[in-house]
Amino acid sequence: MWSGPLFPLIEMIFDAMTFLILRHRIILNFEAERQGMKEDDVIQKLIDKIK
């Protein structure tokens, strides 16, 4: 993937912006709400899968 001296900064910005951008686009279904999941939980799972 990416490398270089700016990579940690780029990764940090990506992680922060991902939550801001996607949070309002996630609609939890009943099962997710029943389990106590939040939009941020879903976004974190997506980030974990692509890293």
MMTF fields as JSON, N, C-alpha, C and O atoms, coordinates in Angstrom:
{
  "mmtfVersion": "1.0.0",
  "mmtfProducer": "UNKNOWN",
  "numBonds": 203,
  "numAtoms": 204,
  "numGroups": 51,
  "numChains": 1,
  "numModels": 1,
  "chainsPerModel": [1],
  "groupsPerChain": [51],
  "chainIdList": ["A"],
  "bondAtomList": [4, 2, 8, 6, 12, 10, 16, 14, 20, 18, 24, 22, 28, 26, 32, 30, 36, 34, 40, 38, 44, 42, 48, 46, 52, 50, 56, 54, 60, 58, 64, 62, 68, 66, 72, 70, 76, 74, 80, 78, 84, 82, 88, 86, 92, 90, 96, 94, 100, 98, 104, 102, 108, 106, 112, 110, 116, 114, 120, 118, 124, 122, 128, 126, 132, 130, 136, 134, 140, 138, 144, 142, 148, 146, 152, 150, 156, 154, 160, 158, 164, 162, 168, 166, 172, 170, 176, 174, 180, 178, 184, 182, 188, 186, 192, 190, 196, 194, 200, 198],
  "bondOrderList": [1, 1, 1, 1, 1, 1, 1, 1, 1, 1, 1, 1, 1, 1, 1, 1, 1, 1, 1, 1, 1, 1, 1, 1, 1, 1, 1, 1, 1, 1, 1, 1, 1, 1, 1, 1, 1, 1, 1, 1, 1, 1, 1, 1, 1, 1, 1, 1, 1, 1],
  "groupList": [{"groupName": "MET", "atomNameList": ["N", "CA", "C", "O"], "elementList": ["N", "C", "C", "O"], "formalChargeList": [0, 0, 0, 0], "bondAtomList": [1, 0, 2, 1, 3, 2], "bondOrderList": [1, 1, 2], "singleLetterCode": "M", "chemCompType": "L-PEPTIDE LINKING"}, {"groupName": "TRP", "atomNameList": ["N", "CA", "C", "O"], "elementList": ["N", "C", "C", "O"], "formalChargeList": [0, 0, 0, 0], "bondAtomList": [1, 0, 2, 1, 3, 2], "bondOrderList": [1, 1, 2], "singleLetterCode": "W", "chemCompType": "L-PEPTIDE LINKING"}, {"groupName": "SER", "atomNameList": ["N", "CA", "C", "O"], "elementList": ["N", "C", "C", "O"], "formalChargeList": [0, 0, 0, 0], "bondAtomList": [1, 0, 2, 1, 3, 2], "bondOrderList": [1, 1, 2], "singleLetterCode": "S", "chemCompType": "L-PEPTIDE LINKING"}, {"groupName": "GLY", "atomNameList": ["N", "CA", "C", "O"], "elementList": ["N", "C", "C", "O"], "formalChargeList": [0, 0, 0, 0], "bondAtomList": [1, 0, 2, 1, 3, 2], "bondOrderList": [1, 1, 2], "singleLetterCode": "G", "chemCompType": "PEPTIDE LINKING"}, {"groupName": "PRO", "atomNameList": ["N", "CA", "C", "O"], "elementList": ["N", "C", "C", "O"], "formalChargeList": [0, 0, 0, 0], "bondAtomList": [1, 0, 2, 1, 3, 2], "bondOrderList": [1, 1, 2], "singleLetterCode": "P", "chemCompType": "L-PEPTIDE LINKING"}, {"groupName": "LEU", "atomNameList": ["N", "CA", "C", "O"], "elementList": ["N", "C", "C", "O"], "formalChargeList": [0, 0, 0, 0], "bondAtomList": [1, 0, 2, 1, 3, 2], "bondOrderList": [1, 1, 2], "singleLetterCode": "L", "chemCompType": "L-PEPTIDE LINKING"}, {"groupName": "PHE", "atomNameList": ["N", "CA", "C", "O"], "elementList": ["N", "C", "C", "O"], "formalChargeList": [0, 0, 0, 0], "bondAtomList": [1, 0, 2, 1, 3, 2], "bondOrderList": [1, 1, 2], "singleLetterCode": "F", "chemCompType": "L-PEPTIDE LINKING"}, {"groupName": "ILE", "atomNameList": ["N", "CA", "C", "O"], "elementList": ["N", "C", "C", "O"], "formalChargeList": [0, 0, 0, 0], "bondAtomList": [1, 0, 2, 1, 3, 2], "bondOrderList": [1, 1, 2], "singleLetterCode": "I", "chemCompType": "L-PEPTIDE LINKING"}, {"groupName": "GLU", "atomNameList": ["N", "CA", "C", "O"], "elementList": ["N", "C", "C", "O"], "formalChargeList": [0, 0, 0, 0], "bondAtomList": [1, 0, 2, 1, 3, 2], "bondOrderList": [1, 1, 2], "singleLetterCode": "E", "chemCompType": "L-PEPTIDE LINKING"}, {"groupName": "ASP", "atomNameList": ["N", "CA", "C", "O"], "elementList": ["N", "C", "C", "O"], "formalChargeList": [0, 0, 0, 0], "bondAtomList": [1, 0, 2, 1, 3, 2], "bondOrderList": [1, 1, 2], "singleLetterCode": "D", "chemCompType": "L-PEPTIDE LINKING"}, {"groupName": "ALA", "atomNameList": ["N", "CA", "C", "O"], "elementList": ["N", "C", "C", "O"], "formalChargeList": [0, 0, 0, 0], "bondAtomList": [1, 0, 2, 1, 3, 2], "bondOrderList": [1, 1, 2], "singleLetterCode": "A", "chemCompType": "L-PEPTIDE LINKING"}, {"groupName": "THR", "atomNameList": ["N", "CA", "C", "O"], "elementList": ["N", "C", "C", "O"], "formalChargeList": [0, 0, 0, 0], "bondAtomList": [1, 0, 2, 1, 3, 2], "bondOrderList": [1, 1, 2], "singleLetterCode": "T", "chemCompType": "L-PEPTIDE LINKING"}, {"groupName": "ARG", "atomNameList": ["N", "CA", "C", "O"], "elementList": ["N", "C", "C", "O"], "formalChargeList": [0, 0, 0, 0], "bondAtomList": [1, 0, 2, 1, 3, 2], "bondOrderList": [1, 1, 2], "singleLetterCode": "R", "chemCompType": "L-PEPTIDE LINKING"}, {"groupName": "HIS", "atomNameList": ["N", "CA", "C", "O"], "elementList": ["N", "C", "C", "O"], "formalChargeList": [0, 0, 0, 0], "bondAtomList": [1, 0, 2, 1, 3, 2], "bondOrderList": [1, 1, 2], "singleLetterCode": "H", "chemCompType": "L-PEPTIDE LINKING"}, {"groupName": "ASN", "atomNameList": ["N", "CA", "C", "O"], "elementList": ["N", "C", "C", "O"], "formalChargeList": [0, 0, 0, 0], "bondAtomList": [1, 0, 2, 1, 3, 2], "bondOrderList": [1, 1, 2], "singleLetterCode": "N", "chemCompType": "L-PEPTIDE LINKING"}, {"groupName": "GLN", "atomNameList": ["N", "CA", "C", "O"], "elementList": ["N", "C", "C", "O"], "formalChargeList": [0, 0, 0, 0], "bondAtomList": [1, 0, 2, 1, 3, 2], "bondOrderList": [1, 1, 2], "singleLetterCode": "Q", "chemCompType": "L-PEPTIDE LINKING"}, {"groupName": "LYS", "atomNameList": ["N", "CA", "C", "O"], "elementList": ["N", "C", "C", "O"], "formalChargeList": [0, 0, 0, 0], "bondAtomList": [1, 0, 2, 1, 3, 2], "bondOrderList": [1, 1, 2], "singleLetterCode": "K", "chemCompType": "L-PEPTIDE LINKING"}, {"groupName": "VAL", "atomNameList": ["N", "CA", "C", "O"], "elementList": ["N", "C", "C", "O"], "formalChargeList": [0, 0, 0, 0], "bondAtomList": [1, 0, 2, 1, 3, 2], "bondOrderList": [1, 1, 2], "singleLetterCode": "V", "chemCompType": "L-PEPTIDE LINKING"}],
  "groupTypeList": [0, 1, 2, 3, 4, 5, 6, 4, 5, 7, 8, 0, 7, 6, 9, 10, 0, 11, 6, 5, 7, 5, 12, 13, 12, 7, 7, 5, 14, 6, 8, 10, 8, 12, 15, 3, 0, 16, 8, 9, 9, 17, 7, 15, 16, 5, 7, 9, 16, 7, 16],
  "groupIdList": [1, 2, 3, 4, 5, 6, 7, 8, 9, 10, 11, 12, 13, 14, 15, 16, 17, 18, 19, 20, 21, 22, 23, 24, 25, 26, 27, 28, 29, 30, 31, 32, 33, 34, 35, 36, 37, 38, 39, 40, 41, 42, 43, 44, 45, 46, 47, 48, 49, 50, 51],
  "secStructList": [7, 7, 7, 1, 6, 6, 2, 2, 2, 2, 2, 2, 2, 2, 2, 2, 2, 2, 2, 2, 2, 2, 4, 4, 4, 7, 7, 7, 7, 2, 2, 2, 2, 2, 6, 6, 7, 7, 2, 2, 2, 2, 2, 2, 2, 2, 2, 2, 2, 2, 7],
  "xCoordList": [0.84, 0.0, 0.883, 1.924, 0.497, 1.27, 2.429, 2.392, 3.47, 4.591, 5.206, 4.838, 6.116, 6.782, 6.551, 5.796, 7.21, 7.155, 5.784, 5.481, 4.961, 3.646, 2.555, 1.422, 2.872, 1.84, 1.091, -0.137, 1.779, 1.011, 0.026, -1.076, 0.418, -0.469, -1.669, -2.804, -1.415, -2.489, -3.46, -4.674, -2.932, -3.787, -4.654, -5.83, -4.078, -4.815, -5.943, -7.061, -5.651, -6.662, -7.763, -8.946, -7.383, -8.363, -9.307, -10.524, -8.759, -9.587, -10.555, -11.725, -10.086, -10.938, -12.038, -13.195, -11.688, -12.653, -13.67, -14.82, -13.265, -14.17, -15.402, -16.523, -15.204, -16.339, -17.237, -18.462, -16.636, -17.431, -18.243, -19.396, -17.641, -18.285, -19.375, -20.444, -19.108, -20.024, -21.093, -22.117, -20.867, -21.78, -23.233, -24.122, -23.495, -24.876, -25.451, -26.636, -24.63, -25.099, -25.459, -25.996, -25.166, -25.44, -26.821, -27.116, -27.643, -28.941, -28.941, -28.867, -29.025, -28.993, -30.344, -31.393, -30.307, -31.561, -31.932, -31.178, -33.09, -33.596, -32.63, -32.389, -32.084, -31.191, -29.947, -29.516, -29.384, -28.198, -28.541, -27.777, -29.675, -30.091, -30.355, -30.019, -30.95, -31.24, -29.96, -29.919, -28.921, -27.628, -26.836, -25.751, -27.373, -26.714, -25.621, -24.787, -25.623, -24.607, -24.907, -26.058, -23.863, -23.957, -23.367, -22.7, -23.613, -23.086, -21.564, -20.991, -20.913, -19.454, -18.941, -17.857, -19.698, -19.302, -19.261, -18.341, -20.267, -20.334, -19.172, -18.526, -18.908, -17.813, -16.477, -15.627, -16.285, -15.031, -14.85, -13.736, -15.92, -15.838, -15.44, -14.649, -15.988, -15.614, -14.142, -13.441, -13.673, -12.263, -11.364, -10.348, -11.731, -10.93, -10.838, -9.803, -11.908, -11.914, -11.024, -10.444, -10.907, -10.104, -8.644, -7.815, -8.307, -6.897, -6.131, -4.937],
  "yCoordList": [-1.176, 0.0, 1.237, 1.246, 2.265, 3.495, 3.351, 2.553, 4.151, 4.183, 5.57, 6.39, 5.821, 7.111, 7.828, 7.364, 8.962, 9.672, 10.272, 10.519, 10.506, 11.102, 10.068, 10.429, 8.794, 7.763, 7.784, 7.707, 7.885, 7.908, 9.076, 8.927, 10.223, 11.381, 11.154, 11.459, 10.625, 10.352, 9.333, 9.484, 8.305, 7.279, 7.864, 7.521, 8.739, 9.361, 10.247, 10.223, 11.016, 11.881, 11.03, 11.338, 9.969, 9.072, 8.501, 8.516, 8.0, 7.401, 8.424, 8.109, 9.637, 10.669, 11.093, 11.24, 11.284, 11.751, 10.668, 10.979, 9.421, 8.331, 8.352, 8.201, 8.537, 8.568, 9.773, 9.653, 10.924, 12.124, 11.996, 12.423, 11.413, 11.315, 10.24, 10.448, 9.098, 7.965, 7.882, 7.224, 8.531, 8.37, 8.655, 7.907, 9.691, 10.043, 9.186, 9.297, 8.339, 7.493, 6.074, 5.286, 5.764, 4.431, 4.424, 5.265, 3.483, 3.283, 1.865, 0.88, 1.79, 0.499, -0.198, 0.441, -1.507, -2.258, -2.6, -2.323, -3.197, -3.495, -4.395, -4.172, -5.401, -6.346, -5.639, -5.906, -4.757, -4.013, -3.106, -3.017, -2.444, -1.593, -2.415, -1.994, -3.574, -4.449, -4.907, -5.077, -5.105, -5.533, -4.371, -4.57, -3.164, -1.998, -1.408, -0.636, -1.767, -1.238, 0.219, 0.655, 0.942, 2.328, 2.418, 1.492, 3.533, 3.741, 3.621, 3.059, 4.151, 4.086, 2.651, 2.36, 1.757, 0.348, -0.258, -1.001, 0.069, -0.446, 0.107, -0.636, 1.399, 2.024, 1.408, 1.152, 1.171, 0.577, -0.822, -1.201, -1.588, -2.93, -2.846, -3.657, -1.864, -1.684, -1.315, -1.851, -0.4, -0.008, -1.197, -1.39, -1.997, -3.168, -4.163, -4.801, -4.294, -5.244, -4.802, -5.643, -3.498, -3.037, -2.814, -2.65, -2.803, -2.591, -3.876, -3.885],
  "zCoordList": [0.0, 0.0, 0.0, -0.656, 0.71, 0.738, 1.702, 2.638, 1.446, 2.379, 2.325, 1.484, 3.201, 3.222, 4.539, 5.394, 4.689, 5.974, 6.296, 7.463, 5.287, 5.541, 5.762, 6.084, 5.595, 5.703, 7.039, 7.032, 8.187, 9.454, 9.528, 10.055, 9.006, 9.018, 8.091, 8.455, 6.905, 5.955, 6.537, 6.407, 7.172, 7.775, 8.893, 9.011, 9.706, 10.799, 10.249, 10.764, 9.217, 8.606, 7.979, 8.128, 7.282, 6.663, 7.71, 7.522, 8.807, 9.858, 10.447, 10.667, 10.704, 11.29, 10.313, 10.707, 9.077, 8.086, 7.735, 7.424, 7.781, 7.442, 8.331, 7.845, 9.622, 10.544, 10.273, 10.294, 10.021, 9.755, 8.471, 8.412, 7.453, 6.146, 6.13, 5.556, 6.756, 6.643, 7.73, 7.542, 8.846, 9.989, 9.612, 10.021, 8.863, 8.53, 7.4, 7.086, 6.792, 5.695, 6.148, 5.369, 7.389, 7.926, 8.589, 9.439, 8.195, 8.839, 9.411, 8.676, 10.726, 11.392, 11.28, 11.364, 11.091, 11.097, 12.545, 13.477, 12.705, 14.046, 14.82, 16.006, 14.155, 14.832, 15.371, 16.493, 14.589, 15.036, 16.215, 17.175, 16.144, 17.263, 18.52, 19.627, 18.347, 19.488, 20.171, 21.39, 19.375, 19.913, 20.503, 21.049, 20.394, 20.967, 20.086, 20.56, 18.819, 17.906, 17.578, 17.589, 17.292, 16.843, 15.445, 14.984, 14.776, 13.437, 13.42, 12.487, 14.456, 14.526, 14.592, 14.085, 15.204, 15.264, 13.861, 13.52, 13.057, 11.691, 10.868, 10.13, 10.991, 10.249, 10.659, 9.806, 11.948, 12.415, 11.849, 11.486, 11.768, 11.175, 9.706, 9.226, 8.994, 7.583, 7.449, 6.59, 8.294, 8.255, 8.555, 7.888, 9.558, 9.921, 8.766, 8.575, 8.003, 6.888, 5.736, 5.049, 5.514, 4.365, 4.725, 3.83, 6.002, 6.394, 6.386, 6.688]
}
